[in-house]
Structure formats: structure tokens, C-alpha cells
Amino acid sequence: MAVRRGPGEVVLTGAAVLSAFGRGMTALADGLDAGVPAFQPVDRFDVTARRVGVAAAMPGSPALTDELVRVVDEACDEAKLSTAERAGAPLFLALHGDPALARVAEADRRRHSATAFTAALATTTGLAGDLPLGAGIRAYTSACVAASTAVADAAAAIARGELDRVVVAGGYLVDADQFSLFDAGRALSTDGQVRPFSEGRRGLLLGDGIGAVVVESAAAARDRGGPVLARLAGWGRAGDAYHPCQPHPAGVGLTRAVTAALQRAGIGPEALGYVNAHGSGTAQSDVAEAAALRVALGEHAATVPVSSTKSLHGQALEASGVLELIVTLHALRTGRLPVNAGFLAADEHCPLNLVLDGFAAATPAYALTLNAAFGGANTALLVGSA
């Protein structure tokens, strides 16, 4: 297999998270290990007029800005970044948009753009202050691949030697607007569960997700004595160019993304120890993803453990990529592969080695996390042990 590798090794030096299981990595890890889905009746807003009334949401009404500040600070603290190192680090932020945008006067909308929101978060958390105006922030709004695209962009820039480190964050909290759109589009599961790759699956369910990771040059981390949680060994991105909403039935874009990630790392499919699948629980997407894995991994697609943790923590939209990267990091570091919950019966079109009946114990050297989005966008991030 040909190797395409930049001049610099890329590592993860800090991570922090919020999920429906609670604030922090311990709450997420406990929820993943227990294998009990976090879906509950929604009480954050009125759902009496909706077909579905269930989501994976924390109790109460957490504020997106406050929670993003917290996770960014925690990730930077875990990475042991100094004030000066924070000021020199760009912020790449994945989000649907400023929650206030839909309800402000037209004259004020520019001040509530995704870019303005990102700039304000960078200022609050001490990021990008030493970088030229506009050069230290990027806002990603590309649906379910937003955060994973941001991670891939950060890794590519670091591998090329253009940057020492980037803080990548993503945030989504279950809200009335997006909930009503997905409900009206009949995308939400009507039986209160997400059942990836299973017969009888009925769709997705939304979930809270906020996460941040510090992506850094291995050399820069070593020079400052920073911790290394894992290596970001490879990444790949590709489009289907097939349909505005539906994936290509053969998963051609995701196949290319997975293949690119493996090639960049210089490993073959046999080295993979776990795949954290996109696994939305929708009929067409799951079949396309299974097809992509069969092509990209060959005979190893039948043996590598696979699960979609959306069956536990829900679909976090733009934040999915960073939330599920942190989930994959947990699996890689602990050897506890999370369950593919909600499974009813095998689907002949999804012949994968699913993790069922509780987490599986393993010692993976490499783990892959996948995301796909409307518009035919696909990403693959390959994490290697430190």
C-alpha cells in the first residue's frame, strides 16, 4: 500500500467533552461502558405537536456558549497549554450557528454569524490572540462532518509544518428548531431507540454533544513536555456527488475516505482494531456505510469490531465528529469497545462484526471513526495508540 505522509507526526494532547451522560470524560466513559442508551422524553421544550418526543439530552437547559467555554478550557488545561501557547493556537469550531441568530433583528445578524460566534469564543478562551485578525479562527457548518472536517484540516496544516497546534471544538445541544425539522422530515425514530445496522431500524435521534481536542505537532508537544493521548495517524475526506440527502448506495465516497486515511498512516486494514461507525440508524445510510467498509477493508470488514455509539448518545449533528473522536479515543486507551445498542436482528445488507451485548475487551493499536453528512460528504479519522 502506498504511503502518503506529511513531514510531521500529529498527536492529540488534550480532550474534553459533554454528552447526554453528563459533563466530563468520566460521565461519558461510564455511559459507554454501561451500554444503556441515554434517550429520554424531551422536557427542554414543548414536543406535544411532534411525532417523536425523545432525545438524548442532559437535564435542564445548558447554554451552548458556556459549555463550549468550559470544554475548550478543560482540553487546553489537559494539554498543559500556557497562556502564550493558547494565544498562538487557532480555534476551529464546528456548530450549526449562533443559537441567537434566528431571533435577532435583521440589522444585528452579522454580529451573530458562525464566524462572529467563533471569534467571541476564541477571545473568551484566550485562543488566537497573537494571530493576525481573521487568521486564527474558522467556523465549520457542514452538518455531520463539520467537526471531523475541522480535525482533518487541522491535522493537514500541522503535518505540512504550517502550524504547531490547533484547538478544534464542536457543539450541539438539542434544540426546538432542529428537532422540529428532523421530526417534520420523518427522520426521527418512532420507537425511541437508534438501531444501527439492525433489521427494524427506524431512524436517528438527536443528542447533546460538545467536545474539544488539542491537535498538535508531535515535535511541538515533545519540546514543551506536553502529554500525548494518542496519534492522529491518518485522515481522509471524499464526496459522493450523488444526491442532496441520500448517500451513494455503494458508499463510494466513504470508501475513498477510509482508504485515504489508511494510506496516509501507512497501514493495512488488518491493523485496525475497532471502527466507530457513523451508523445513523437510517435504512439507506447504514447499508451504504457497510458497503463502503466491505470495499475499503476487504476480508477484514467481516472481523474488525464495529459499533455506532449514536445508539447510546444520539446524533450531535455538527459536533458529531469531535464527540465520536473522543469516544474512539476512550476505546483506544481503555480497550473497552462500546456496544452497538438497540440491535434487534441481523440485516443481510450490513454483514459487519458488530459489538453486541455489552462492551468488548480488546487491545486495538488503531481505531477508525467515520462520519457522513447530507450532500454526500464523508470523513475518516484514524487514531493510533500513543
Disulfide bonds with the S-S distance in Angstrom:
none
